[in-house]
Amino acid sequence: MAQTADSVGKLNELIKGIDFAMLTTVRPDGTLHSCPMASPGVDPEGVVWLFSANNTEKVEAIRTSQRVNLAYIDHPGQRYVSVSGYCELVRDHVKAKQLWSPAYKAWFPGGLDDANLILLKVNVQQVDYWSGGQGRMEHLGFAHGAMGA
């Protein structure tokens, strides 16, 4: 589902300069699992693309439950952003090439041809962020869809 340019722009502004997010997935037994992920930003369609190895706990969890959360934290700047959505596992060499950064070589020594590489496509559904001026969490207007499980 496409998001408005205003909401995507605001989200990109909120997370600008925060290079890593904590990705939380739901394990098959219902418990939560979190791990840091390099996060380049949000595309115009309201999607966060992440690189992952296919043989990880997070990928196994996504196969069971597509609900995920990305938490962005910039403590010195007092920016705290929670992004919830649905995650799809995608094998798309063209998209991976478009998103690729040489920094990813540390995790994928085989580069784009690494057989274990998979993309996580997080379709943003809800965004909440700390508004220091208001002294509370604020909601950013992203559309809520009925995707995923």
C-alpha positions, 0 to 999 in steps of 0.5 A, spaced: 500 500 500 502 506 497 503 511 503 503 519 502 509 523 500 508 527 507 508 521 511 514 517 508 518 524 508 517 525 515 519 518 517 525 519 513 526 525 517 525 522 523 530 516 522 535 520 518 542 519 520 540 513 525 544 507 521 541 501 525 535 499 527 533 493 532 528 489 528 524 485 533 520 478 530 515 473 533 518 466 534 514 460 532 513 460 540 510 467 541 516 470 544 520 476 541 527 476 538 531 482 536 537 484 533 540 490 530 540 491 522 543 496 518 537 500 515 538 505 509 531 509 510 524 508 507 522 508 500 517 512 497 512 506 497 513 506 505 517 500 505 524 499 509 528 494 505 533 490 509 539 485 507 539 478 511 542 471 511 537 466 509 539 461 515 537 466 521 532 466 526 529 472 524 528 469 517 525 463 520 520 467 525 518 471 519 516 465 515 511 464 521 509 471 523 510 477 518 509 482 524 515 486 525 517 492 529 523 496 527 526 501 533 530 507 531 534 510 537 538 516 537 539 518 545 543 524 544 538 527 539 532 524 543 529 521 537 526 515 538 522 512 533 518 505 533 516 502 526 511 497 525 509 493 519 509 486 515 515 483 513 516 479 506 522 475 504 524 477 497 529 474 493 530 479 487 537 480 485 535 487 481 533 490 487 538 487 491 543 491 486 540 497 487 540 497 494 547 494 495 552 498 499 560 496 500 559 496 507 554 489 506 560 485 504 562 485 511 556 480 512 556 477 505 563 476 503 560 473 496 557 480 495 550 480 491 552 473 489 552 470 496 547 464 495 545 466 503 542 473 501 535 475 502 531 481 502 527 483 508 521 488 505 518 491 511 511 494 509 510 500 514 503 500 517 504 504 523 509 509 526 510 512 533 515 517 535 517 521 541 516 528 541 520 532 546 517 538 545 510 535 547 513 530 552 510 524 549 509 519 543 506 521 537 503 517 531 505 519 524 499 518 519 501 511 515 495 507 512 493 501 516 492 495 512 490 488 513 496 485 510 500 479 513 498 474 518 
